[in-house]
Amino acid sequence: DYRELLVQLAWLNNPDNENLTNAVTIERERVGLEKQNWLNNLTGSFNVNEGNISQQSNSFFPRYNFNISMSVGTLLATPKKVKIAKEQVKMAENKVNQQKLKIRAEVLQRYENYLSAIEILTIRTQAVEDMRTLQTLVVQKFEQGLSTVEEYTEALKAYNQAAEAKALAENNVKLTKLMVEEMIGLPLEEIMPVKKFDTTPNPKYTP
């Protein structure tokens, strides 16, 4: 499916996407840091009771003292900080998903515009051929005295209008194609068959 391929290429070609995905990674790392943050406020102390060691008799006082302390406020705040960090991960992931939807819609819209431009050019090309055939018949009748000057003039005018409409349609195909290529970063010819049209100028009939 060329449409899905275009969506993937457009995603890979957009430099902002890397920043968004990196933001998700950073927020996930922050969750782990918040879970371990309470350890930063954990303090310990150790000392030796020299007086008790120097005495030969037993003493009621311990020879060694070991103490651990931490902030109760930090302990209570850690779950809330972790929860906030997880919510920030979700927000970062939502931004990535939103970007995916945005890029998908944009590239598909541009591709549909390109397909429509091709269809219009096909119609305009056929119209030029029809007007050329009609003009040839009118000129032949005019030379035989079977058509009026007004009919000849109208046939020439209709042909020129059809040729002008075709030229505009050709330009629109080129522009819409470039808009798709802008998003995917590649020429369409490299990933899909591109319909070729005869874009040579249509010579005006001169009797």
Secondary structure, 3 states (H helix, E strand, C coil): CHHHHHHHHHHHHCCHHHHHHHHHHHHHHHHHHHHHHHHHHCEEEEEECHHHHHCCCCCCCCCEEEEEECCHHHHHHHHHHHHHHHHHHHHHHHHHHHHHHHHHHHHHHHHHHHHHHHHHHHHHHHHHHHHHHHHHHHHHHHHCCCCCHHHHHHHHHHHHHHHHHHHHHHHHHHHHHHHHHHHHCCCHHHCCCCCCCCCCCCCCCCC
